[in-house]
Amino acid sequence: MPKNTALNKSVIISFEDVSKTYDGKDVALVGASFAVPHGAFACVIGPSGGGKSTVLKLIAGITEPTAGAVVKPKNVSMVFQAGALMPWLSALENVAFGLHGKGLSMARIRSTAQKYFKMLGLQGLEEKLPRELSGGERQRVGIARALAVNPHVLLLDEPFSALDPKTTDELHKDIIKIWKETGKTVVMVSHSIEEAVALGTMVILVKDYAVKKIFDIDLPRPRHEHALPFMREVRQIKKEFFK
């Protein structure tokens, strides 16, 4: 792990010997060190309760480290598992929500929200309430809302875990397209090794409250699950995952 990471312009997020405990006794993360380059698509995987959600919370600023240093930009946006939309706001109003209070005119707020609404293919759903949307549409609204504030880092907390395979596949394609078009750094927690290899440029394995290994994924896109190089990467990660 390079020292003085804050001065390293190729790195946007770094953990330097980071530990997190709650109430001084409940261990959530121990001695984690890794770096995420600008523009990377980093996937954090690991068993339930092993520390991967803690990594995301530390990047989001939801919690602070007990020891060590987390270097990250201030402008970070998160997409939650179930979208976490405001049920009383329309789909377009949900996308615009984070723009209020930034000194923008109402016309600018609306045009920015509409830009990301269109980017996620949500045209025609502007006035729909969250309860009137499908699960995939709610997640698209959540992603559009997160992007509308123009974050340096987009955080995804198992965003596709509750969706059917067809919708998940469509959203995988959408998120890769958005990542390429915007150049955003993406950090996503996933419970699926195959999903991590399909999407990521790097995979961070977190288990037993520690970062065990980092895998660089250098496969051409689109990636096919039955291709030998893809299956090789999956096997390599599974070997470490189940060790």
C-alpha positions, 0 to 999 in steps of 0.5 A: 500500500503506497504511503502518502496516498492523499498525494497520489493523484491516481488514487481516489480512495485509500484505506491505510491500516483501517480498523472499526469497532463498535462500543470498543468491543464489537469488531467490524474491520481490522487492519484494512489497506487498499487503494481504488484508482480514479475511474475504477469499478471496484466490487467488494465481496465476502461472506455476510457479516464479514466486513464488506458493508463496513467498508462501504459505510466508511467510504460513504462517511456513515461511520468513522474508523476507530484506527487508521486513515480513510482518504476519500472525496467528500462528494460521494453518493450511495444507491441502496438495495431497495432504492430508498425512495421518498414514497410521497415524491414522484419519480422525477422529484426523487431524482431532483431531491438531492439538488435542492439546497445547492443554490440552483434555480428550479429550472436548472434542478428540473433540467438536471433531473431530466438529464439523468432520468433520460440517461436511465431510460425512465422517460414517461415515468416522471409523475409515477410514485415509487409504489407504482414502479417496478423493482427495476424502475425504482433502482433506476430512479435511485441510480439517477438520483445518486448521479444527479448530484455529480458525485466523484464516487458512486456507491452501490450497496447490493443494488441488484440483489432483490431483482429477477435475472432479466432485470438484473442483466439489463441493469448490469448493462445500464450501469456499465454504460453509465460508468463508461460515459461518465468516467465515475469511480464506482464501488459496489458491494455484491454477494455474487462473485460472478456479478463482481467479475462481470462488472468490476475492474477490481474485486476486493475480498473482505472476510473475517473482518479483513481485506484478504486479497485484491484481484485485478480484472482485465477482461474484454467487454462485454463479458460472457460467463461461459468464456474460459477467461471469465470462469478462470477469474471466478475460480481463482476468487472462489478458491480464496473466498472459501479458503 
